[in-house]
Amino acid sequence: MATKAAEKVTAEGEKIEIDKSQLDSILAQQEEMKATIALLTKQTQRDAEKLEADDREKTEEKRLLQLVKKANEEAEELVEAHIDMGSLKSNKNLELNINGVQSIIPKGQTVTIPKKAKEIIDNAKEQQAIALGIQSKRAKEAEDAIAEERI
């Protein structure tokens, strides 16, 4: 049984003959190469997208780190503060612990302290005022209930 031969023209214009089985093999290899190229292209695109995502993440991390550094620098900035003496029974000093760093601040004096310590003291005063307001409101409600003989 004779195999059919295919004619092919080379770049120089020369004709060559190859068997059909050889041509089929070459065409199959070409298809495999196309599939491999497509797969490598997809992988390259995924890698490029991952690199872009990583770059965006690193950029965001750098931005957040700068914000944290700036906030820390501002928190370490020194400000003046005055803490009222309070009652005679209260301690003469205010003890403050921030992230394991303990500070003792004298009451009744104007002192220079880190801004973060001042913020904590101010927040504590605000919370105390809110608590006293709630306590006063509840005491008034109790007095009214007693006066109206609901209790």
Contacts in CASP RR format, 6 or more apart in sequence:
PFRMAT RR
TARGET T0000
AUTHOR 0000-0000-0000
METHOD contacts of the structure
MODEL  1
MATKAAEKVTAEGEKIEIDKSQLDSILAQQEEMKATIALLTKQTQRDAEK
LEADDREKTEEKRLLQLVKKANEEAEELVEAHIDMGSLKSNKNLELNING
VQSIIPKGQTVTIPKKAKEIIDNAKEQQAIALGIQSKRAKEAEDAIAEER
I
3 19 0 8 1.000
3 20 0 8 1.000
3 21 0 8 1.000
4 19 0 8 1.000
4 20 0 8 1.000
5 17 0 8 1.000
5 18 0 8 1.000
5 19 0 8 1.000
5 20 0 8 1.000
6 17 0 8 1.000
6 18 0 8 1.000
6 19 0 8 1.000
6 20 0 8 1.000
6 23 0 8 1.000
7 15 0 8 1.000
7 16 0 8 1.000
7 17 0 8 1.000
8 15 0 8 1.000
8 16 0 8 1.000
8 17 0 8 1.000
8 18 0 8 1.000
9 15 0 8 1.000
9 16 0 8 1.000
10 16 0 8 1.000
18 26 0 8 1.000
74 115 0 8 1.000
75 114 0 8 1.000
75 115 0 8 1.000
75 116 0 8 1.000
75 119 0 8 1.000
76 114 0 8 1.000
76 115 0 8 1.000
76 116 0 8 1.000
77 114 0 8 1.000
77 115 0 8 1.000
78 112 0 8 1.000
78 113 0 8 1.000
78 114 0 8 1.000
78 115 0 8 1.000
79 112 0 8 1.000
79 113 0 8 1.000
79 114 0 8 1.000
79 115 0 8 1.000
79 118 0 8 1.000
80 110 0 8 1.000
80 111 0 8 1.000
80 112 0 8 1.000
80 113 0 8 1.000
81 105 0 8 1.000
81 110 0 8 1.000
81 111 0 8 1.000
81 112 0 8 1.000
81 113 0 8 1.000
81 117 0 8 1.000
81 118 0 8 1.000
81 121 0 8 1.000
82 108 0 8 1.000
82 109 0 8 1.000
82 110 0 8 1.000
82 111 0 8 1.000
83 94 0 8 1.000
83 105 0 8 1.000
83 106 0 8 1.000
83 107 0 8 1.000
83 108 0 8 1.000
83 109 0 8 1.000
83 111 0 8 1.000
83 121 0 8 1.000
84 107 0 8 1.000
84 108 0 8 1.000
85 92 0 8 1.000
85 107 0 8 1.000
85 108 0 8 1.000
86 107 0 8 1.000
90 107 0 8 1.000
91 107 0 8 1.000
92 106 0 8 1.000
92 107 0 8 1.000
93 104 0 8 1.000
93 105 0 8 1.000
93 106 0 8 1.000
93 107 0 8 1.000
94 104 0 8 1.000
94 105 0 8 1.000
94 106 0 8 1.000
94 107 0 8 1.000
94 121 0 8 1.000
95 102 0 8 1.000
95 103 0 8 1.000
95 104 0 8 1.000
95 105 0 8 1.000
96 102 0 8 1.000
96 103 0 8 1.000
96 104 0 8 1.000
96 105 0 8 1.000
96 117 0 8 1.000
96 120 0 8 1.000
96 121 0 8 1.000
97 103 0 8 1.000
98 116 0 8 1.000
98 117 0 8 1.000
98 120 0 8 1.000
103 113 0 8 1.000
103 117 0 8 1.000
105 111 0 8 1.000
105 113 0 8 1.000
105 117 0 8 1.000
105 121 0 8 1.000
142 151 0 8 1.000
145 151 0 8 1.000
END
